[in-house]
Amino acid sequence: MVTIGTVGYGDIVPHTGWGRVLGAVVIVVGVIFISFLNATATSLFVSADQQELTGRTEERRAASEEEKRAVLNVLLKRLEASEEKLDRNRG
């Protein structure tokens, strides 16, 4: 149990049966706690990265929408200018 928990071999060890059981439980709980702590930290890093990627996607989408509006405005102005020329030529 001590080797699995990688807590090392020290000079102070439990000598009674119940002390050894308690020591084993503390080792297992410690390993589980560290595992959960590691999983939580990793999850936070991954979710932060996903939020950053989502933000970049939204920025690109917004920039794309602005570009589309700008192109449509240019086309609209050209269409209006063409219509004015046609009206002048008719009249």
C-alpha angles and dihedrals in degrees: 000000000000091000093048091050091047090220091135134231112289136179092245111070134154113261102189126075094244091047090055091048090050090047091051091050091050090050093050093045090048093051091047091048093051090048092053091045091052092047091050093050091047091049091052092051092048094048091048089052091049091050090051091051091047090051091051090050091051091049091051091047091050091047090048091052091050091050090050091051091049092051091047091050091051091049091047092052091049091049091050091048090050091050091050091052091050091049091050092049092051095047 
